[in-house]
Amino acid sequence: MSEHAITTITAGVFVGILGVLIKYVGVMDLIAGYDPEKVADEESLADFIGTNALYVAVLTVCVGVLELR
């Protein structure tokens, strides 16, 4: 197995965990530059950022799996 592919898959899984924590658990402190005084709708922000982090995670894992071939 390629060491680079394993690293890529691991990074994708890590980003996926962060996405789940933001979207489903609501850990807003994981969002860079988050200021609760400037955010009008925390739930929508968590949903948006978490969803996009999950998209990045899936794409990263896919790239890692393709590198295994």
N, C-alpha and C positions, 0 to 999 in steps of 0.2 A: 504494500500500500504506500501511496505517496504521502510523505510527511506534510507537504503543502496542502493536500486535499483534506487531511485530518484536521489541520489547523483551521482551514476555511470552514469546515463543517462545525467544528467546536465554536468558532466565532459566531456562526449563524445561530447555533443553539443558545449561546449567551445573549445575543440580541433578542432572540425570541422570548427568553425568560424575562428580560427587561420589558419587552412589549406587553407580556401578560401581566406583569406587576403594575405597569402604568394603566393599562386598559381595564383590567378586571378587579384589581385590588385597590387601585386609586393611589398609588405611591407617587404623588406629584413631585416629590423632591428629586426624582430621577430625571426630570426634565430640566435641561440646561437653561439657565436664565429665568427660571420660573419665579414670578413675583405674585403672590396671592392678592396683593392690593391692585394689580393691574388686570387681573383676569375676571371677567364678568360671569363666565359659565365654566366652572372647573370640570364638570362632567363631560361636556362637549370637547374640551381641550384634551382630557385624558383619553377619550374615545378616538379622537383624531390622531394624536401622537402615538398611542398604543397600536392602533390599526396600521399605521405606516411603518412602525418598527417591526411589526409582524410580517408585513410585505417584504421588507428588507431581509428579515431573517429567512423567510422561505426562499427568496432568490439566492441568498448567500449559501444556504445548504444545497440548493440545486447546482450551483456552480461547483461546490466541493464534490458532490456526487459525480458530476460530469468529468471532473478531473481524475477520478478514480479509474476511468476507462482507459 
